[in-house]
């Protein structure tokens, strides 16, 4: 098979199963009673498509909530995922549920508002992708009708123009995706739906209130007239005979079930809404002195979106059109001409930047005389804001800089690792050669955290927290304070805070980093290309320094944002410091068996129980073993805290409050089971977790007596410092994906700060 044939076959497989053979109207009705959702009206179908993708649990603004996976753009590998704004999207789905049920908001136009770069355009693409792919599935089939009048006696044909071709080519699909059930007379359709909904266990009834579209009505009327002239009694059966009417499924896409009006689209309001008359066709399709609906283009946004979704993009550019849409949601009809109307079933969505709201409020001071008051009453506003989650913003920045599209749907530990990851970008230098530049570990995280910090309201900060703490709390839902885990509900925040309403947009961050990628850093190292490494502090400095020149920020915002960079630098330094410490102490970690042994001895000490040794003998807890662990591994106490091996009151209090309390909590949570201290997850005891997972500089000083951080940049060969440095650099590369160059620069930066306080 040639390469071309291979791709053609792959395309065949991609479409396999998406289409069915056309069926008769009676066959379609039978299928509807078996699977009612294939007849769903627009809002119900959109709701079903969203719900079919399932949900996942996320944390946003510190609160755990369920998110519809549909908005992760799963069918397109996440390329147009809407990151964050889950609360807004959930409110949108709630509105759809009310509209689909006919309970409320039927007359509303859903409005997505918000500043640039908040995901509104991604939402549009996500809706298109999701609906297209859902319509290819058996449960998401979407149907319309097609007509053939050439088989009747008079073969004048039915087409959009020109002579009607013969045979199979003489079938013409409804240009506005007319619902198959709209072919039935009103009273018959009402009875059909009543029986259907009575037998349907779905809590949302199927509603089809539209008459046939004008194009289809022309075919229907012609066939009815023809068979009446012949004296046929069963007129409806004759008109809808499979020789004239077929039901076919279609794949939803822009122009077929989805209408999108772009900012650059022009024309009179009626042209943009439904389409235009085609003058040449009017002469060709003369209908006894009246306009023939077959001579209409049906290329307006409502025509394309009939049956499912109509989107007006950048709505401020179409403010004149919005007033023409006023009656569409509740009356469900539009005019092609004075005597020709068209019923519409579509979910109206408009998308805009804040400039639309300014236009809508231009007459607000007129109170009751405001000409836009009726329009504003019809708009149901959902406001997108900037992301306030560090992890989501990091994901977004990485998307802007790379081709990554996968949605971060993993546990907290995996996401933390992803946040810290470096990025390598290939660029062309001034001589046209490709050159790799590295954004060091934590560089993208630094940019994301700084952006988030500029978006947070500092007026409601609880005592003891800064904006970085608030950002981390919003990201994870908790903070660590020593051995304690503080949940978001432990703090009081103002529900009226304007978090996410302003701040540094991702486009600014992207552009500042892009500028850095094309400028080599002024650094030198004998053996490493450190000038090709962009450090977190390089990114933060560039973002802060660029505020002055960026016209998007006001003078007040520039001052405010510049003042917020310092706590971000401090936090990122802490992350780098932890990496260096973990790399230095990698082979000096306390193994879990040693920790478990200590916990067993403390438990036995506190409960006056004996332990069992490897020979099965009962022995008392070992006070020396506990002392050694507490002085050497925990580093909490000095030998002076003991009288021989007997613990002082402070040590006894530590064992009781920090270790035994955690064990008792575990025993309570597992009450009814056989409990043993050996059953405990050691990482569930905060003070023990710190031994297993982290170290400090006191540990380094205790273990490496001859180590001197002031020698780090160029340690004398043969010294303990040189040995530790080589080992640390290797471990940073292996453990955290640093390059040798970024590990060198990061460790230098950390040691430079440590040396000031080293004694």
Rosetta blueprint (number, residue, H / E / L):
1 X L
2 X L
3 X H
4 X H
5 X H
6 X H
7 X H
8 X H
9 X H
10 X H
11 X H
12 X H
13 X H
14 X H
15 X H
16 X L
17 X L
18 X L
19 X L
20 X L
21 X L
22 X L
23 X E
24 X L
25 X H
26 X H
27 X H
28 X H
29 X H
30 X H
31 X H
32 X H
33 X H
34 X H
35 X L
36 X H
37 X H
38 X H
39 X H
40 X L
41 X L
42 X H
43 X H
44 X H
45 X H
46 X H
47 X H
48 X H
49 X H
50 X H
51 X H
52 X H
53 X L
54 X L
55 X E
56 X E
57 X E
58 X E
59 X E
60 X E
61 X L
62 X L
63 X E
64 X E
65 X E
66 X E
67 X E
68 X E
69 X H
70 X H
71 X H
72 X H
73 X L
74 X H
75 X H
76 X H
77 X L
78 X L
79 X L
80 X L
81 X L
82 X L
83 X L
84 X L
85 X L
86 X H
87 X H
88 X H
89 X H
90 X H
91 X H
92 X H
93 X H
94 X H
95 X H
96 X H
97 X H
98 X H
99 X H
100 X H
101 X H
102 X L
103 X L
104 X L
105 X L
106 X L
107 X L
108 X L
109 X E
110 X E
111 X E
112 X E
113 X E
114 X L
115 X L
116 X L
117 X L
118 X L
119 X L
120 X H
121 X H
122 X H
123 X H
124 X H
125 X H
126 X H
127 X H
128 X H
129 X H
130 X H
131 X H
132 X H
133 X H
134 X H
135 X H
136 X L
137 X L
138 X H
139 X H
140 X H
141 X L
142 X L
143 X E
144 X E
145 X E
146 X E
147 X E
148 X L
149 X L
150 X L
151 X L
152 X L
153 X L
154 X L
155 X L
156 X L
157 X L
158 X L
159 X L
160 X L
161 X L
162 X L
163 X L
164 X L
165 X L
166 X L
167 X H
168 X H
169 X H
170 X H
171 X L
172 X E
173 X E
174 X L
175 X L
176 X L
177 X L
178 X L
179 X L
180 X H
181 X H
182 X H
183 X H
184 X L
185 X L
186 X H
187 X H
188 X H
189 X H
190 X H
191 X H
192 X H
193 X H
194 X H
195 X H
196 X H
197 X H
198 X H
199 X H
200 X L
201 X L
202 X L
203 X L
204 X L
205 X L
206 X L
207 X L
208 X L
209 X L
210 X L
211 X L
212 X L
213 X L
214 X H
215 X H
216 X H
217 X H
218 X H
219 X H
220 X H
221 X H
222 X H
223 X H
224 X H
225 X H
226 X H
227 X H
228 X H
229 X H
230 X L
231 X L
232 X L
233 X L
234 X L
235 X H
236 X H
237 X H
238 X H
239 X H
240 X L
241 X L
242 X L
243 X L
244 X L
245 X E
246 X E
247 X E
248 X E
249 X E
250 X L
251 X L
252 X L
253 X E
254 X E
255 X L
256 X E
257 X E
258 X E
259 X E
260 X E
261 X E
262 X L
263 X L
264 X L
265 X L
266 X L
267 X L
268 X L
269 X H
270 X H
271 X H
272 X H
273 X H
274 X L
275 X L
276 X L
277 X E
278 X L
279 X H
280 X H
281 X H
282 X H
283 X H
284 X H
285 X L
286 X L
287 X E
288 X L
289 X L
290 X E
291 X L
292 X L
293 X H
294 X H
295 X H
296 X E
297 X L
298 X L
299 X L
300 X L
301 X H
302 X H
303 X H
304 X H
305 X H
306 X L
307 X L
308 X L
309 X E
310 X E
311 X E
312 X E
313 X L
314 X L
315 X H
316 X H
317 X H
318 X H
319 X H
320 X H
321 X H
322 X H
323 X H
324 X H
325 X L
326 X L
327 X L
328 X H
329 X H
330 X H
331 X H
332 X L
333 X E
334 X E
335 X E
336 X E
337 X E
338 X L
339 X L
340 X E
341 X E
342 X E
343 X E
344 X L
345 X L
346 X L
347 X E
348 X E
349 X E
350 X E
351 X E
352 X E
353 X L
354 X L
355 X H
356 X H
357 X H
358 X H
359 X H
360 X H
361 X L
362 X L
363 X L
364 X H
365 X H
366 X H
367 X H
368 X H
369 X H
370 X L
371 X L
372 X L
373 X H
374 X H
375 X H
376 X H
377 X H
378 X H
379 X E
380 X E
381 X E
382 X E
383 X E
384 X L
385 X L
386 X L
387 X L
388 X L
389 X L
390 X H
391 X H
392 X H
393 X H
394 X H
395 X H
396 X H
397 X H
398 X H
399 X H
400 X H
401 X H
402 X L
403 X L
404 X L
405 X L
406 X L
407 X L
408 X L
409 X L
410 X L
411 X L
412 X H
413 X H
414 X H
415 X H
416 X H
417 X H
418 X H
419 X H
420 X H
421 X L
422 X L
423 X E
424 X E
425 X E
426 X E
427 X E
428 X E
429 X L
430 X L
431 X L
432 X L
433 X L
434 X E
435 X E
436 X E
437 X E
438 X E
439 X E
440 X L
441 X L
442 X L
443 X H
444 X H
445 X H
446 X H
447 X H
448 X H
449 X H
450 X H
451 X H
452 X H
453 X H
454 X H
455 X H
456 X L
457 X L
458 X L
459 X L
460 X L
461 X L
462 X L
463 X L
464 X L
465 X L
466 X L
467 X H
468 X H
469 X H
470 X H
471 X H
472 X H
473 X H
474 X H
475 X H
476 X H
477 X L
478 X E
479 X E
480 X E
481 X E
482 X L
483 X L
484 X E
485 X E
486 X E
487 X E
488 X H
489 X H
490 X H
491 X L
492 X L
493 X L
494 X L
495 X L
496 X L
497 X L
498 X L
499 X L
500 X L
501 X L
502 X L
503 X L
504 X L
505 X L
506 X H
507 X H
508 X H
509 X H
510 X H
511 X H
512 X H
513 X H
514 X H
515 X H
516 X H
517 X H
518 X L
519 X L
520 X L
521 X L
522 X L
523 X L
524 X L
525 X L
526 X L
527 X L
528 X L
529 X L
530 X H
531 X H
532 X H
533 X E
534 X E
535 X L
536 X H
537 X H
538 X H
539 X H
540 X H
541 X H
542 X H
543 X H
544 X H
545 X H
546 X H
547 X L
548 X L
549 X L
550 X L
551 X L
552 X L
553 X L
554 X L
555 X H
556 X H
557 X H
558 X H
559 X H
560 X H
561 X H
562 X H
563 X L
564 X L
565 X H
566 X H
567 X H
568 X H
569 X H
570 X H
571 X H
572 X H
573 X H
574 X H
575 X H
576 X H
577 X H
578 X H
579 X H
580 X H
581 X H
582 X H
583 X H
584 X H
585 X L
586 X H
587 X H
588 X H
589 X L
590 X L
591 X L
592 X H
593 X H
594 X H
595 X H
596 X H
597 X H
598 X H
599 X H
600 X H
601 X H
602 X H
603 X H
604 X H
605 X H
606 X H
607 X H
608 X L
609 X L
610 X L
611 X E
612 X E
613 X L
614 X L
615 X L
616 X L
617 X L
618 X E
619 X E
620 X L
621 X L
622 X L
623 X H
624 X H
625 X H
626 X H
627 X H
628 X H
629 X H
630 X H
631 X H
632 X H
633 X H
634 X L
635 X L
636 X L
637 X L
638 X L
639 X H
640 X H
641 X H
642 X E
643 X E
644 X L
645 X L
646 X E
647 X E
648 X L
649 X H
650 X H
651 X H
652 X H
653 X H
654 X H
655 X H
656 X H
657 X H
658 X H
659 X H
660 X H
661 X H
662 X H
663 X H
664 X H
665 X H
666 X H
667 X H
668 X H
669 X H
670 X L
671 X L
672 X L
673 X L
674 X L
675 X L
676 X L
677 X H
678 X H
679 X H
680 X L
681 X L
682 X H
683 X H
684 X H
685 X L
686 X H
687 X H
688 X H
689 X H
690 X H
691 X H
692 X H
693 X H
694 X L
695 X L
696 X L
697 X H
698 X H
699 X H
700 X H
701 X H
702 X H
703 X H
704 X L
705 X L
706 X L
707 X L
708 X L
709 X H
710 X H
711 X H
712 X H
713 X H
714 X H
715 X L
716 X L
717 X L
718 X L
719 X L
720 X H
721 X H
722 X H
723 X H
724 X H
725 X H
726 X H
727 X H
728 X H
729 X H
730 X H
731 X H
732 X H
733 X H
734 X H
735 X H
736 X H
737 X L
738 X L
739 X L
740 X H
741 X H
742 X H
743 X H
744 X H
745 X H
746 X H
747 X H
748 X H
749 X H
750 X H
751 X H
752 X H
753 X H
754 X H
755 X H
756 X H
757 X H
758 X L
759 X L
